[in-house]
Amino acid sequence: MSIERLAIQLKLPYIKAFHEEILAEALHTNMTHEEFLTEILIREAELRRNNGIKTRIRQAKFPYFRYLEDFSRNKYHREFWPKFDELEKLEFIEKKENIILIGTPGSGKTHYSIGLAMKAILEGKSVLFVSVPNLVIELKEALSQHQLNSYKRKFEKYDLVILDELGYITFDKSGSEILFNLLSNRNDKGSIVITTNLSFERWNEVFGDTLLTGALVDRLAHKAHILDISLENSVRFEETMAWLKTKE
């Protein structure tokens, strides 16, 4: 049986595609058998790792890409910097702790959450990004199609879930209850990052039920990392002003 057919059978796509080139390189550089085997397995593993990253990025459903390297800490008070360092180690994921990022519109909450998520993906974690309004719509659709339990099981399997834009849209009673149920089941099973423009005392404006809101905050905020990174001027405002200056 040929190397190509064996590689297909063993699901080794790099060896299938490039074994002839590696053999030629081994002959040209006088690789030992051990060096040849090590090199081809390293390249196979690297391809598998890269394919895994691409798959996890696609499954995360980011609206756009952002990276921690592009997140400017200089816009924030230095008291936040040690906390940024702590969170960027991603130990909160291993501990199944939550992060609640509170801030004015344009303060960088979504950028930072996606940056954390991208780093988590590179380290082999599974991630889901979804805006809270869209999540409620998806939950209602799953409920109407008798697939809610399946949706919950899938939701709980992610290492990290980013819930973006809590506070921009209020929910009806059924939406609030179904979201509460989902997040309550998810809590302690994996990390959640919530971005919101509202402080806790205003979450009742979104859910419309004082008892439900209190119970949800109690669950999500327990042992959570809570940061209010509000800015006087939003990141988008400052970027727009800088751009306008280049046009003068």
N, C-alpha and C positions, 0 to 999 in steps of 0.2 A: 504494500500500500504506500502511496506517495506521501511526502511530507505535507503537501497541501491538503490532502484528504484527511490525514490524521489530525491536522490542525483544526479542520472544520469539525471533526468528530469531538475533539477535546475543547472546542470553543476557544481557540487561541488565534484571534484575528490578526495580531501583529505578525506572528510566525507564518500564518497563511499568506500574508501579503508581501512580506519582506525577507523570507528565509533565504532566497537566492542572493540578495544583496549582502546579508549578514555572512553567508558562507564565503562569498567573494572577499569581503573585508577580512574575515578570519584568515583566509589563505594569504592575503596581501600583507597582513601585519604579523603573521606567524603566531596567532593566538594559540595557547594551549587549549586542550579540550575543556578544562575547567573554566578558563577565561571566556571561551566561546559560549558555553552553557550559561554562565553568569550574566554575560552581556545580553543575550537574547531574552533571558527571563526578566532582567531589569527593564528592558524596553517593552516587553509584554505587560508587565505590571504597571509601568508608567502610562501606557495606552489605556489600560483598564481604569486606572485612577482618573485620567482626564475624561474618559467617557462617563464615569460616575459623576464627576463634577458637572458636566454638561447636562446630564439627566436630572440631577438635583436642582440645578438652576432653572431648568424648564418647568419642573414640577412645583417650584416655589411660587411661580406666577407673579414675579415682580413687575410693577408697572414701568420701571426703568431701573438702571443699575447705578448704585452708589457704593463708594468704598470708604473705609475708615481713613485711608491715606489722604483723602480729599476733604475730610471733615476738619474745619478750622477751629481749633480750640481757643484761639485768640479772641474769639467773639464772646466768650463766656468768662465768668469770674474764675480766678485761679483755684478757688475752693472746690470747683467741680473736677479739676484735672485728676486728682488721685482716684476719684470715683470712676472717671473714664478709664483710667489704667486698670482698675479692678475689673470692670465689666468686660473689657476687651481681652482679658484672659479666658473668657467664656466659661469660667468655673460655675457661673450661675446656671448654666445648662445642665451640667453634671449633677448639681444639687437640686435641680427642678424648681428653681426660684423664678419669680416673675420680676419684670421691670415695668414701671409705669412712668412714662415720659410726659410730663405736663409742660405745655408751652404755648405761647401766642402763635398765631398762624405765621408760617415762614421762619420759625425759630430753629429749624433743623432737626425736628423730631423724626420725621420720616427718613431723612438722609441717614441719621445715626442708626436707626433701627435696621435699615437695609444694609448698612455697612457691617453691623454686627452679624446679620444673617449671612452675608456673603462670606465673612470669615468662618462662620460655623460650617457652611457648605464646603469650603476648602479643607476643613478638618474632618469631613466625613459625616456631618450631621444632616438630617432631613429637616426641611424648612417649608412652611407655608406662609405666604403673605396675602392678606385679604383686608379690604376696607370693611369696617363694621356695618355700614349700610348694605353693602353687597352680601355680606355674610348672612344678615337677617333675610334677605331675599332668597338666598340659596337654601337656607333652613326651611323657609315656608314652602319652597318648591319640593324639597325632599319630603316634607311632611305630607304634602298633597299627593305625592307619588308613592307613599308608604315606604320610603327609603330613609327615614330619619335615623333609625338605629344604625344602618350601614354608614351613613354620613358621620355619626358620632364616633363610631369605631375608627374610621379613617382619620378623623380629626385628632383623636387621642394618640395616634401612632407617631405623629411628628415630634422630633426632638425639640423644635422651636416653632412657635406660631406667633406671627406679627399681626396684631389687630390695629389697623390704622384708622384715624379720623373718628374716634369716639367723641360725640358731642356736637357734631354738625347737623345731625338729623335725629329727631325724636321718634320713638317707636310706639305703635299701638300696644294694647295689653298682650295680645298673642305674641307679637314680636319680642317684647320684653321678657315674657315668660320662657319662650323657646331659647332665647339667647342665654338667659340665666341658667337654664338647665344644661345647656351645652358647656358653658364655662365652668360650672360647678363640677361636672363630670370630668372635665379636662384637668382641673386644678390638682396638683400633686402628682399628676402623671407625666407632665412635661412643662417646660417653661413657656410663659406667655409674655410678650412685650406689647403693651398698649400705649398708643400715642393719643393724646387728648388735649383739647384746648380748655378743658374745664377742671377746676379743682374738685376734690371729692364732694364737698358740700353742694355742688351744683349737678352732680350726676343724676339726682332725682328729676331734673328737668328733662333728661333723656329717657329714663325708664318710667317715669310717672307713677312710681309706687315706692313709698318711703321704706316699707319693710323689705321689699325685694332689693332695693338699692343698697340698703344697709347690709343685708346678708351678702350681696355680691362683693361690695367693697371689703367686707371682713374677710372673705375668702381670698380675693386677689391680692390684697395688701399685706396679708400675713407673711412675714419674712421677705417681703418684696423690697426691691431697690426702687426708691421713689425720688425722682429728680424733677424739679421745676426749672426748666432752662429757658424761660421766657426772655425775650429780647425787646428792648425799647423800639428798635427798628428791625424788621424782619430781614432774614438773609436775602430774600428775593428783592426787597427794597434796596438794600445796600448794593447788590449786584447790578440792579437797574441804574442806580445813581452813578456807579463806577463806569458802566457802559456809556451813559450819557456824556460823561466827562471826556471820553475818547472821541466823541463826535463834535466837541467844541472847536 
